Amino acid sequence: MSAAEERISYLPSEGMSYDPEESKYWDSKALKQEVDRAFEICHGCRMCFKFCDSFPNLFKLLDEKYDGKVSDLQDKDVDHVMDACFQCKLCEVQCPYTPRDGHEFQLDFPKLVHRYNAQKAKKKDKTLRDRVLGDPDGSAKLARMSFGMANTMNRVKFHRVMMEKVLGIHRDKDLPDFSAQTFEKQAESKNLMTKENPETILFQTCYVQNNEPEIGFDTLEVLKHNDVECGCVKGLECCGMPSWEQGDLESLRKHAKHNINKLLPHVEKGSKVLALNPTCSMMMKREYPELLEGSDREAAQKLADAVQNPTEYLWDIRKEERFKRDFKSTPGEKVAYHAPCHLRTQGAGFRGRDLIRMIPGVKPQLTMECCGHDGTYAMKTESFEASIRIGEKAFSSMKEAGAEVWATDCPLAAIQFNQHAGKKPMHPMTILAKAYREDGFPTKIEPEENEE
């Protein structure tokens, strides 16, 4: 067979599908065609060598073991490549061959990995770790039932060793504390649950709901200060990303449909939905409309069109009279700002950074490298060390900024930076909330500075 005959075409194969509603999406032979095609394209391109380990793993196998022949890769080799993807989606942002760019190759590597994982998930039972990490709301509910004992035990070495053996959660991984009361419960006590149709609805995310409600209340404070009416909705759930990264489409759809049913009545009356974590806004904007079934997709698209990040919404009203620049304290001249991967994939700009820049004298220093946390990837025994190595450039970049205050829109990234770089970034909405307060930061802003 000649080299020309052996070559795998870069053009979409008959097995190409990113839609789980198509029967071929679930066909293993069709998937194999697309995996081979994607690997052939990536082997020839090699632009994405610097993100996750998927591509270095692939290139090493082809260079050192298979003499560049993609078709010779074994099932275990494909697993080795696919298992290293943690869905940061930066390769899709970088790739010139994507559907988003209208390229004829129609390559979307992260979606191909999702398809691969979805087929794998159908063939095996969920592990205990899958159940725990895939259901953050359920895990948090159990933690609250311990009356604070879960937070204490997560710092006890013996307990963490046992957790590693039973669950596969690395013993050295810093885990977030669980709040004694959920964001929703606290919002109810403050009469913040909406009964009408406000300008915006807050999607607090499962992390803010269960771990750091303060981020949600800082956001509500900033929105109120800028005359943006924002309400809270009772009963919102996790966006479903922890389930979907395991290939569990059924659980994702369950979460998505639940959230759509809660939010759509407000959206249909004109409300925007502000999601506090870029992963959640990405899921609702880009994943829900393509992964739900039948008529649910139309509802998902209506929701997607209404979803924004809160900083994005504030940026949109910055020229309106109601937008306030009456900052009373400052984080200092330098703020190290980390742009989360799932914010970059939305193509909405770095509005948290841009808003922080409006504080008089502040010059944010941008870091765009992946921090390596990536959902549950940094928690797992087998990938904890890799997550540190992958995040090293981001850690170094933030340190080199020489800033006292760090910022990131992603609360999980904040945990990663705190553990491996020694400083916990604040959410941009928290920085804005503090800057609007006289006692927010030690350094005060004179009134004339806001007038410049």
Secondary structure, 3 states (H helix, E strand, C coil): CCHHHHCCCCCCCCCCCCCCCCHHHHCHHHHHHHHHHHHHHHHHHCCCCCCCCHHHHHHHHHHHCCCCCHHHCCHHHHHHHHCCCCCCCHHHHHCCCCCCCCCCCCCCHHHHHHHHHHHHHHHCCCCHHHHHHCCHHHHHHHHHCCCCHHHHHCCCHHHHHHHHHHHCECCCCCCCCCCCCCHHHHHHHCCCECCCCCCEEEECHHHHHHCCHHHHHHHHHHHHHCCCCEEECCCCCCCCHHHHCCCCHHHHHHHHHHHHHHHHHHHCCCCEEEECCHHHHHHHHHHHHHHCCCCHHHHHHHHHHHEECHHHHHHHCCCCCCCCCCCCEECCCEEEEECCHHHHCCCCCCHHHHHHCCCCCCEEEEECCCCCCCCCHHHECCCHHHHHHHHHHHHHHHHHCCCCEEEECCHHHHHHHHHHHCCCCECHHHHHHHHCCCCCCCEECCHHHHCC
